[in-house]
Amino acid sequence: MRIRMPLLVILFRQTLPVTLIGLPIGCLYVLFAREPLSWQNPWMALFVLVHSIGIAACLGWFKSPSFAFLYTRGYSRDELWIHKMLGTVLSVLAVWLPIALIIWLPIRSVVQDKLFISPYFPIMMMREASVPWFWLAGYAVLLPLFHYVWIRRTQPTRGANGSVLLAIGVVIAIATLMSFRWHPFWFRTLLCILSTIVIVTTLVAGCILHRRLEVHQ
């Protein structure tokens, strides 16, 4: 299946509002946050959560006229699903990559060291280098799940709201795990395996259900 650039551009433009809002907020926070960043930072975790919800909402507002218009243009359901996933990746990278570059280049370290005279920098720069990858992993877990939620809610069968409860449960589980300061190696390995299962399951389930999606006009 070839990539249809006009379709991909349309889908990326649908997420542009959350991108334009999220990009400056994320960059400014990372640039001026005084404490060293870690994967357990609650504000960035909240940022990833809200940004993920925003992306899924922009691409999955199935009661909007633009949604119905796009689904009646002759594209197959698989084409639309794949391009929505690609649009999701582009929307994440448009925000995540500039934030990560602020940490890696090291713009953040220079600002903290020279402007705020922080005792943590440049020493903490190397420790913070791995943190953006944890944020990207958060996107990888949450976005397939949130896409599954709106796809499930378009189905004619009952129990659609159960997907919302599933998403809430996963978010609570992630927040609970982040509250612990230390995890043994075996537990972290188990989390990686479980996260992979969640990602693959929600992607496959979303793709299959998307083929039976009902368009509301």
N, C-alpha and C positions, 0 to 999 in steps of 0.2 A: 504494500500500500504506500503510495507516494504522498509526500507532505504537500498539502495545499496551502500555500503561503497566504492567499487572501483570507481563507478561513481562520488560519492561525492568527493573523493580524486582528481580525474581528474579535476573536476570543481574548486576545491579550488586551485589546482596548476596553473590553468589558471589565477587566480587573484594574484598569488604570486608576480609578478613584482611590482604591485601597492602597495601591502602590505609591501614589503621590502623597497620601497621608502618612503611610507607614515609613517611607524612606527617610524623611527628615527627622521624624521622631526617633527612629532606631539609631540613626547616625549621631544625632545630638546626645542621646543618652550614653552611647558607648564612648563618645568623645569626652564627655564631661563627668561621667560617673567617677567619684573619688575612690571608692573601694575597689580592690582587685576583682575582676570578673571571674566567675566560676560557672560551671554548668548548672549549679543549683540556684543561680541568681533568680529571685522570684519575679522581678520586673521584666526581665527578658523572656522568662517563661510565659508570663502573661502576654507579652508582646507577640510571641510566636503563636499562642493560642488565638488571640483576637485577629491577627493577620490571617491565620489559616481559616477561621470562620468567615472572614470577609471575602477571601478568594472563593471559597466554596459557595458562598451566598451569591456573589456576582455571576458565577458560571452556572449556578443551579437554581436561579429564580424562575421556576418552571411555570409560574402563573403570569409572567410578564409577556407583553406582545412581542418583544424582541426574541424571546426564547421560542415562541411558537413560530415566528417568521423563519428563524434559522433552521428549525426542524422540518420545514416544508419546502426547502430549497433543493431537494433531490439528493442530499448527502445520506449515505447509509448510517445506521446507528453506530456501527463500529468505527467508521470514519470520524463521526462527531465525538465519540468517547475518546479515541486516541488523540485527537486534536485538543480536546479539553484537558487531557492529562499533560500534553505538551505545553499548552497555554498556562497550566498551573505551574509547571517547572520554570517557565520563563518568568512568571510573576514572582515566584519565590526568589529566583536568582537576581532579579532586578532590585530586590531589597536586601537580601542576605549578602550578596557579594560585596557591595559597597561597605556594608557594616564590617564584614570580615576583613576587607582591605585596610580599613582604619586601624584594625588591631595588628595586622600582619606587616604593614609597610615600614615603619611603625609610627603612624600619625598619632595614635592615642598615647603612646609612650612619651613622645616629644612634648605633647600638650601637658600631660600630667607632670612631667619632670621639669619643664621650663616655666610653664604658666602657673601651676599650682604648687610647685616645689614639693611634690609628693615623695615621701620616703620609700614608697613601694617601687618606684620606677627609676631607671629602666630594668631593675632586677626582675620584676614580675612579668616582663614582656614575654619571655619564653614560656612561662607557665600559662599565660592567657592564650597562647597561639592555638591550643587545641580546642578552646571553648566554642568557637563558631561551628565546629563540626558537630558538637552536641546539639546546637540549635538546629542545624540542618537535619539531624536525625529526628528531632521533634517534629519538623515539618513532614518528614517522610512517614511518620506514624500517624499524625493527625489528619493530613489532607486526604489520603485515600479513605479514611474513616468518615470524614465529613462529606466527601463526595458520595459515599455509599448511603449516607443518611438522606440526602435529597433525592437520590435515585430511588431509594426504597419508598419514599413518601409519594412518589408519582405512581406507584403500582396500584392496580385496582383491588388487590386483596387486602384483607384486614391486617391489623397489627403493625401498620407503618410507623406508628409512634414508638414502637419498641426499639427502632434504630436510634432514636433520640436518646432513650434511656441507656442504650449500649454506649453511645458516644460519651454521655455524662459519666458513666462508670469508668471508662478508660481514662478520662481526664482526671477523675478523682484518684484512680490508682497511680497515675503518673505523679500527681501532686504529693501523694503519700510517700512514694518512693524518694522523691526529691527532698523530703523533709529529713531523711536520715543523712547524717554527715559522712558515713563510710559504709561501703558494701564490700564483702569478701569477693575474691576473684571468681569463685564458682558461681556466686549469685549474679555478678555482672555478666558472666557468660550466659547464664540462664535467661537474663533479661534480653540480651541480644537475640537469642533464639526465639523467645516469645514475641519480641517486637517484629522480627522477620515474618513470623507466622501471621501476626495481625496485619502487616502490610500486604503480604501476598493474598491472604484470605479476602480482605476488603477490596483489593484491586480486582481479583477474579470475580467475586460476587457482584461488584459494581458493574463490571463489564457485561456479565451475563444478564443482570436485571435491566441494564440500560437498553438492551435489545427489545424489551417489552414495555418500555417507557410510554406513558400516556401523555400526550400533549394537550394542555388546557388552553383552548382558544376563547 
